[in-house]
Amino acid sequence: MTTLETHYDKWDKARIKRQFSQLVSLSWPIILQRLGIMTLGIVDTAMVAQYSSEELAYQGLANSAIGSTLTVAMIGLMMGTMVLTSNAYGAENYKECGRVWKRSLPYGLGVGFIGLIICLFGEPILLALGQTPDIARGGGEVVRVLAFGIMMLGPMLCSQFFLEGISRPLPGMLFMLVANFLNIFLNWIFVWGNLGFDPMGAVGSAWATTIVRTFLALSMFTYIFMKLDREKYGLLEKVDLKWPIWRKQRHIGYAAGLTNTIEHLGFAALYIFAGYISSLALGSLTIAFTIFGVPFMVCYGVAAATSVRVGIAMGRGDHHDMALAGICGIAYNGMICLPMMFILYFYPETIVSFFTTDAALIALTIPMIILSIWMLFLDTAQTVMGNALRGAQDIWMPAIFYVICYSIVMIPLAWYLTFTLDHGQLGLIECVIVASLLSFILLTSRFFYLTMVKKPVYERG
């Protein structure tokens, strides 16, 4: 081996070690923050379920039909903040980081206000979806209270994504930890009627959610403005909000929002198909996807960290490092997935027993949990690559791939496997495995084409 080859080999190993180390350091606060989001929802569901099964139905419908759809769409719409912040941070253009954040604040408020208007029409929307008047009324009341929290979601996300883009995810994690304790306390007060309040059931839980989201938005805004170097990030400087100047930032959000919504609606279709089979099948799918959601959220933190690392490398104009960031993201995701896949494979009955004591439901759910280990591996891997492409400012191709995989392929395949081939509820897991494999192949091919052939150049928003 020549001296040059030896030098390159050591240099490359050093880059891999550095990239992997920085990915791990960045990802864990993001992982815990994402798990905190999921914990908020679990606590809401558990406390309302203990109060009243009827109130739980109102809450579940309000969240699944309207609340969560708006939330995943808004997460995507604000994704341009993380991408362009990490690009500017990698280019050491710190004032541009601040400009991206300041443009995001009014944009987030505007998007949140649109969400608020939609939520105010919750009852008519639920009636249009075929719900009974009583269910639509109860769910509509919950959605109307959630409306104010939806409005605060945009500013909250833009501050959170800004902090992650400049590799400072720890404050968001700590604020989320406080928010979880606050959420438990507020649910105890409003759902059950403590400290002199009347019990409000699902509406009380919605008020808790709204207050928590407001707390998170204000806390992160205050941290950014009071604790960051205002001169370095240009936080006191006037920012130009002319529409064409930050077109790229919005378009990244449009594509990510479309992607998130398409995937969300694809999975919503699986719930509808499960309902066609039986109420037991619907229950088993609900439990299986709830269990799947915990390890998926862990891996989603890895995906977000990968997006930031790719974005920083792109800002530096280092395409080799962009490719390494994607490779390290996939490798790290696999390392995290393996022990979780092991647990799901060997202890499915124990896990399912935390959710139900119904023997028939447990028996139906166990095979779905075992099969979902492949869904976990492939769905998280494609999520990592999708976020890596966002970090590289690839706007519309990933969205097209998601339309192909999770609408054109997955939904008809779900019907074919479930009803034509009579695979039952297992077909609803099998179709996700196929769609995720196809998505992973398409997204990975696109990522390495960009980083090794096309080599995109960082451009300001």
C-alpha angles and dihedrals in degrees: 000000000000123000090250092052091048091050092049092048092053091043092051093048089050091052092049091049091048094046093048093046093050091046092053093046091050097042103056098064088045091049092051091046091052091047087051089058090053092047090056090059094044092052092048091051095045096049095046091045090056090050100050138336089217091055089047089057090053091048095045093050094045092051100040099042100039116355100055093038090056091043097054090044091052092047088057094043091055094046092097087072093062095042098049093039091055091045092052092044091053089050089050087239093140097166088057087056088058092047091053090053095047091051089049095056099066090036090053091048090050093050089046091051090054088051089050092054091050091050092052087065092050097124096051090046092052091047089051088053089060100258121149117261092251094050091044091050094049094043091045092056090053093048092050090057091044087055093081091049090049089056090055093046094079096056090042093054095045091054092044093049091045091055091047090048091058090046095254104120095141097086091053090051093050093047089050090052090054089045091057093055090045090050093053091050094047093048089051089053102040105030097044100027107244133160091033097309123127115245109261103177114198093000089056090052089050089054089051090052092049093050092047093051090049090050091051094048094049094041095052092043090051092047093051094047098041105033106034123079100268092194094049094051096035092236093157095047122101113256125212109238097183107144100238094050095069098032094124092054091055095043092053086054094047091054094044091046091051090048094051093046094049092051091045093050090046090058090044088058089057090058089052091051090048089054089055089058099049143300088259091056090049090051093049092049091049092053093044093051092044090054090044090052095067099059090036090057089052090054091044087064088056089050092052091048090049090053090053094047092049090046093051091049090050091051088056090048090238105142093174089057090048090057091045091051090054093047092048090048092055092044094048091046090053092050091053094044097053099068091043091050088050091054093047092049099048102032108035095129093051091049095047090048089067088066104039144007093203104121094206092050092047091051091050094047100047096073089048091053092050092048091047092069088080090046088052093051097046100035093051092045092054089046090056091051092045090054091045088057090050089054087054090053092246097156116176109015094072089050090053090050091052092051089052096045104036101032112022095036109023103047098049090040090053090055092046095049096040102043110012096043090030096230089145119202091345088070088064089062095040093056091054090051092053094044092047092049091051091046092050092051093048096044095045092049090050093048096053091043089056097044098041105029114018096030102195120221124228113253128182117255 
